[in-house]
Amino acid sequence: MHCRFAANNDLEEVVSVHLEAFPNFFLSKLGSRFLYTMYKAFLESGSSIFIVSVNDAGNVAGFAVGMLKNGPSDLRLALKYFPSFAMAVLPSLIFSPWMIFKRLFASFANISKSSVLPSVPSDSVLLRSIGIHPSLRGSGVGSTLIRNFEICARKRRVSQIVLTTDEHSNDRALFFYYRHGYSVTNQFLQDSERSMLILSKHVLDSSNEDGDW
């Protein structure tokens, strides 16, 4: 396995890994077309760090994507790609319109509030998603991804990496982040009911540059 920057021709495989890794998550329920549009928006934003882990055959085994805090907001990206997102979400609206509309509305309401992620420095990067194919869990792919993501962040002069994750029923993910030096800095309620933790790690002062770059 080795890591490299993601490209347009990786997006279908990234979506496939996402669906395998997060089958019950809300974004997965919106379907592959929505996910493709979302990751394409991240890739083309110019303010993202988007890497993939690939095997010797070039197949995507995992990915990590983050957005610079001083880059375009989620709301700006959503508005820029609104026609594509609208078309992508239509099939989901047909089958469960109320649930999808309610969650999307809550997401856009949260996006528009600067207090959703309190105390996040402007020179940080928000790790939005890290996904590994379930068959490769425990193989070291996740560790390789996050180490290389940190290297890329340092090269962009990012001071720290910030991420959000569930507080409850999330022991595997929390152990993974704690093991790689991340610590809880804050917490908040998402959609007024889901308890979320904010984790961060200072990376600019680290000298470990062992990676694929």
N, C-alpha and C positions, 0 to 999 in steps of 0.2 A: 504494500500500500504506500502511496505517496500523495501529498497534497499539492494543489495548484489552484489558481484563480478560476472561478466558474466562468463558463461561456454560454452563449445562447443555446448551443446544441446540447448542453447538460440539463436544461430545464425540465424536460420530460422525465428524465431519470431522477432528478431532485424531487419532483412531484411524487413519483412512484415511491421513493424512500420515505417521504413525508407521510403518505397514506399508510404505509406499512408500520412506521414508527408511532404514529399518532392516530390510530383508527377511530377513536371515540371522541376526538377533540372537535370543537365547534367548527374550526376552519376546514377540517377534513370533511365534515358533513356538507360543506358548500360545494364540494366536488373538485375534480382535477382541473377543470377549466378555470375556476376561480383561483386555485393555488398557482397555476401556471402564470396567470396574470399578475398575481401578487409578487411572485419571485422574479418575474420579468421586470416589474416596477423597481424592485430592490436593485436588480442587476444594472439597470439603465439609469439609476438615480445620480451616479457620479459621486455620491457621498456614502457609499456602502463598502463594507469589507465582506466579500462573498467568496468562500473557498469550498472546494470539494475534495473528498478523499476518494481516490480511484485505485483499482487493482491493476495488475500488469496488462490486462486486456482493455483497460481504459474505461471500465464500467464504474459508475458512481456507487460507492458504498456508504457514503455519509456526506454531510454538508454542514456548514456553519455560516450564518449571515448576520451582519450587524449594521447599524446605521450610526453615523457620526451625529452626536448631539447637536452640533452646530450646522448640520445639513438640513435639507427640507423636512418638514414635519410629516407625520403620517397623513394628516388632513390634506396637506398640499399634494402628496403623492396620490391619495385617493381621488382628489378632484381632477388631477391631471389625467388619470387613467379611468375616470368615471364611466365613460361609454363601455370600455372593455369589462370593467367590473360589473356593470349593470347587466350586460349580456351574459356574463359568466354565471351570475347568481340566479338568473331567471328559472332554470330547471328546479333549483332548490325551493324557490318561492312557490312553485306550483304544488309541491308535495306538502310543505309545511310553512305556509306564508306567515302565520302569526309569530311562530317561534323565530324564524329567520329575521323578520322585520324587527322584532323586539330586540334581538341580540345585536343586529347591525346598528340600530338606532342608539343603543346603549354604548356601543363601541365608538361611534362617531361623537357622541356626547362626551365620552371620556377623553377622546383624542383632542377635543377642543379645549380641555381644561389643562392649564399649565401645572396644576397641583397633582396630577395623576402620579407623576414620578418626582416626589419632593427631593430637594438637595442633590440633584444630579449635576455635576460640573459640566460646563460648556465644552471642555476639552476631553470629554469621555466618549465612548462608543457604547451604544445599547445593543447587546447581543440579543437579537430577536428570535433566532431559532437555531438549534443544533440538533440534527437528526442522524441516527445511525440505523441501518437496516437491522431488524431484530435478530437475524441469524448471526450477526457479528458483534452482538453485545458481549462485553467481557474480553474482546479480542485486542483491545488497545486502540481501536479506531477513534473512539471518543477522545481519548487522551491525546492522540496525535492531532486531531482536529483542533482541540482547544489550545494546545501548545502553539500550533502554527497560526491560529487566529490571533493569539497574543503577540507573536512576532510581527505579524502584519500591522497590528494596532500600534506597536512601538514605532514601526517605520512611518506611520502616519502621524507621529508625535502625539499620540493619545496618552493621557495620563492614567486613565483607569477604564476598566471594562465594567459595565453595569448590566445586570439582567434581572428579570422578574420570574418567579416560579411559585407554584402553589405551596402554601404553608403546611397543609394537611394531606395525608395519604400520598406522600411524595418522597419517601425515604430514599429510594434509589437515586433520584436526581440530586437531592440535597447532599447525599454522601459523596457523589461524584464531584460536585462543586466544592464542598469543604475540602476534599482530598487534594484539589488543585489550587488551594489557597484563597478561595472566595469566602467572604464572611457576610453575615446579615448586617445591613446598615439601616434598614427601615422596613415598614410594612404598610399596606393599605388594603382597602376593600375594593374589589373590582365588581362592577355591576351591583354595588351596594350589598353584596352577600358573599362573595368569594374572597377568602383571606389569602392575600398574596405577600410574598417576601421580596424585598429588594436586596440583592447580593452584589458585592463589588470586589474588585481586586486592583491594586495599584500595579501598573506594568511598566511605566516609563523608566523606573529606577532599576529594573531587572536587567542583568547582563547575560541571561541564558538565551542565546540565539541559535541553539541547535534546532534545525528544522529543514524544510525543503526549499527555502527561498535563497 
